[in-house]
């Protein structure tokens, strides 16, 4: 089960992992010595040495107590040593939080335990399997783990106790599965060694697949907690900023909408010009549809929340320069579900309209939109209106992946979409109010001065 040669791959993997995650940007003159020292933690070396020793003692019948008692003694020792070794690793490498060190060490220890169970005494198989499974582990979850390191390194106050406990339990279980299976074969059923090993190998392969999935979910769970923490902090910061003089009526629905929209500007990198123009276009369309003034006002203000769900879209997708991959596009589509969730408990007419808009503004009249496949008048009127306003502004604005379309081509795109992408009635309102659209475009160009336009929309509306 254990020899210096069969630990060579494990040693190399620990050195590479420590360098890649924690030392490649370090300025310490001792970083190369430290990275070599990382090999000492290979496969929880001390615990595995003890396991090997225990197996040898069992094989020779030298225990003064039963093999089962010896196995439980090994269990207790592993339970004590693993957290201490992780703590030592954290302190040596200056890792920000305990859970980061735990995830690295326990992930590789678990992989090593499964590899031992699969490879047995075959040196070539063990070394090859350790490198292959460690590589698969890296490819499967390294992006999530690197995001976790960034999140935890930014002083985000997130409770990772449950993740640490689960990683600890998984590591203990797999370590003991490996050592226990060999102890069982050696002490009780050596005549069934080959048959039992087949079962051990099959279970180990299934276990490592389940492990990859479960740990990825654990890491994503922590990252989600961090995103929620950041959202809460952003809302708190927005409230504080508003208290300092931007807006005194914090408890009004309009103030909440303005706060969320400004948070979204900071998150997405878009200027306030987009939000303002969509609000003004929506106001024009609502008026042309003959809606009462109070409903026009509600739709104008609520339209500012159409993309509020992007607050929860990962930054690497939201800030990407260029076109999305299929996976990124599907992830971006989820912003409508996030918007629905954020506004699900909101009270009041404006917030109710805002929730409909956030949820439904990418639905199509022919039912081919996303995410819910609504069609025709299943889509709320306010969402039908904002869909036209949002698409027109997207077409006529420059984005990182396209130039702005000319106004005639954009007009034709909206008109041609009547009855397929857009409500025919709203498109007619668009045609009637197109001259007003051109005035909005002229008076509200993209510029840095649009950073505070959201509150101006509210103030101008109240003054009118």
C-alpha positions, 0 to 999 in steps of 0.5 A: 500500500505504501512505498516511496515510489508510489508516493512520487506522483502524489508528492508532485501533485501537492507541489504543483497545487500549492504553487498554482493556488498559493505561491505563484504570486508570492514575493517571499524569497523562501517560496521555492523551499516552501513549495518543495515542503508541500510534498511533505503533506502528500496524501496526509503522509503521516496518517498514511504511514501509520495506516501502512504500519497498522496493516503490516502489524495486522498481517503479522498477527502482532496486535495485542487486541483485535483488528477491529479495535486497531481499525477504530484506533486508526479512525480516531487518530485520523480524525485528530491528525487531519485538522491539525495537518491542515492548520499547519499547512495553512500557517506555513503558506499564509493561506487566508482562510482554513477552508481553502487549505482544507479543500486543497489538502482534503481533495488531494488526500481523497483522490490519493486514497481512492487511487491507492484502492484502485492501484494497490501495489502496482507502482505504475498504475498508482502513479498514473492514476494519481496524475490522471485523477488529480488532473480531472479534479483540477479541470472539473472544479478549479474555476470554482475553487479559484473564485472561492479563493478570490471571494474569501480573500476579499474579507467576505464574512461567509460561514464556511463551517458546514463546508469544512465539516463535509470535507472533513467527513468525506476525507475521513470516510475515504481514507478509512475506506482505503485502509479498512478494505486492505485491513479486512483483506489482510486480517480476515479474508486473504483467500478472497483477495482478488475477488474483494479487490474487484469490488474495492476498485469498482466502489473506488471509481464510483466514489471518486465520481461522486466526490467530484460532483459533491465537492464542486457543489460545496464550493459553488454553495460557498461562492453563492453565499459570497455573492449573496453577501456582496448583494446585501453589502451593495444594497446597504452601501446604496442605502448609505449613499442615498442617506448622505443626500442623493435621495431622502425618501429611502422607504419609497418604492422609487428610491429602492428601484433607483438604488437597485438600478445604480448597483446594477450599473456598477456591477454590469459596467453599463452607464445609466444612459441605457436605463434612462432611455429605456424608462423614457421609451417605455413612457412614450409607448405607454402614453401612445397606448392610451394608458392612464397617467398613473399607469404610465408613471408606474411603467416608466419607473418600474422599467428601470428594474428590467435587468436587476437580475444581472446583479447575480450573474457571475462577473466573468460572464457579465464583464466578458468582452466579445460574444458569449459561448453557449454555456455563458449565454444560457447562464446570462438568460438566468438573469430573468429568474434572478430578477423574479427572485429578488423582487418576489417579496416586494410590495406595492404597485411599482414593485409588482410591475417591476417584478413582471418586467424583470421576469418577462421582458425577454418573452416573445409574442410567438412564445419562443422567448425565455425563460418561461415560454409565455406568449401573446397576452400571457405576457404582462402589458408592462413587459410587452412595452419594455421588451420593445424599449429595451431591444430598440435601445440595445440595437441603437447602442454600441456594445463590446460585441457590436457597433450601434445600428443606424436608426432606420435599420433599428426601426425596421427591425422593431416593425418587422418583429410585430406578431413574432417577437413583439406585441403588434399593438405595442409596435403600432404605439412605437410607430406612432411615437417614433419621432419622440424616440428620436428626441430621446436618443438626441437628448440622452447620448451615452456618456459618463455624465449619465452615471446619476441619471436614474435619480434625475428620471425620478426627479423630472417625473415628480416635477412634471 
